[in-house]
Amino acid sequence: MSSPAKSNLYDEIGGRRTLERVHKIFYDKVYAHAWLRKYFEHIDQQHIENQQSDFMSGAMGGPKVYCGRLPVPAHEHMYITDELFDARTTLLEASLVEAGLSADAAARWLKIDRAFQGSLVKTDLSECKKRYFTDEILAFPKPRLP
């Protein structure tokens, strides 16, 4: 008797365990990155890892456990350019490889991730808006390499 076919990316990659492994690797890279880390200075890394794992679980066809803000309202105060998004994607790609995902699974993961680019990227700082009165608009120039 053969085992049942895996029906979604969540199951195919090994579920929550793999999400957590990838996000640990990924956010270790983000928090060490000269540019990206500036957007996370006041956010606990474990918290953001858990939120991302919760969000991607549902996006990949697994349990829908995410209860945070949706991507657009969560990022409306951040000046995210295509270049910044691409820098993030590069780190995610490396994290998927490091975590041992197959090329097919990594490509499918990246397709889900890239689906949010159009709604998060802004072409001008004026497109940002505060979520709360006390929010700051987060906009950091790309650091120059030594």
N, C-alpha and C positions, 0 to 999 in steps of 0.2 A: 504494500500500500504506500503510495507516495504522500509526501507532506503537502498540506494545502499551500496554494500559491499565495505569495505575499501580495497584498492588494494596494499598498500605498508606500510612499517613500519612508514614512515613519517606521513601518514594520521592516522594510528592506534594509535600513541602515542599522537596525538593532534597537530602535526605540529611544526611550528617555536617556538611557546610559550613554548612547553615542552622542545625543544632543549635548549632554553635560560635558562630555570629554572634548568635543569640538569647541564648545563655548569657553571652556577653561583655557584651552590652547589659544583660541582667538583673542580673548580679552587680555590674556597675558601679553600678547603682541600689541594690542591696542593701547594698553596702559603704559607700554614701553615706547610707543611711537611718538616722536617729537611733536607731531602736529595733532594727531587724533586724540592723544591723551588729554589735551587741553579741554576738550568737550566733556570729559568725565572726571574733572578734578574734584568735584564734591559728591561723587556717586560711588558708593561702596561696590567694589568689583563683584563680589559674590551676589549682591542684589541684582545687578544688571545681567550677570550670567544666568541666574534663575529666571528672570523676566524673559530673556531672549529664548531660553529653552522652552518655557511655557508657551510663548507666542509661536515659535516654529513648530511645536508639537501639533497644534491645530492646523497650521498652514500646510503641514506635510501629510495630513490625514489621520493624525493620532488624536489622543484626547484633547478636548478643547478646555484647557485649564487656565488660560491667560485671562487676567482680570484687570490689567493695567490700561493705560491710555492707548488708543489706536495710533498707528505710526504717524499720521499727519499731525494730529494735535500734540503728540508727544515731542515732535521735532519742529514745531512752528516757530520757536524762538531761536533756532539754530540756523546760521547761514551755511548751508551745505551746498557746495558747488559740485559740478561733475568731477572735478579733479579730486576733491576730498572723498567723494563717494567711491571713485576708482581706487584711491589709496586704501580705503577700507576693504574693498572687494579683493584687492591683491593680498591683504592679510588673511581674509577669509579663505581664499583659494589655497594659500600655503597651509592654513590650519586644517583644511579638509584632507590634504595630502598627508600631513603629519599624523592625523588621526587614523589614517589607513583606509579612507573611503575609496570605493572603486571610482574610476573615471566617470562612469555613467551616473552613479549616485551623486558625485560631486557636481557634475553638470546640471543635474536636476535641482539640487539644492541651490546652486547659484542662479538658476532661472527663477526660482521662487524669490530669492533675495533681490535680484535685479528688477523684479516686477514693481518694487516700491521706489525705484530711483526717480521716475518721472514725477511722483507726487511729493518727494522729499527735497529734491534739488531745487535751488532757487537761483535765478539769474542775476538778482540784485538784492542788496541788503534790505531795501525797502519792503521786500516781500515777507520779511520776518515780522512776527508779532509776539508780544509777551503773552504767556499763558495766565500769569498772575500779575498783580500790580508790582510785586517785589521781584519779578523775574528780570534777568539781564538778557539782552540779546547776545548770543554767543557767536562771535565772529573772530576768527584768528587767522592771520596771514600765514601762508605756508612758510615754515622756517627755512632759512638759508643753510645749506650744508657747509661745514667748514672747509 
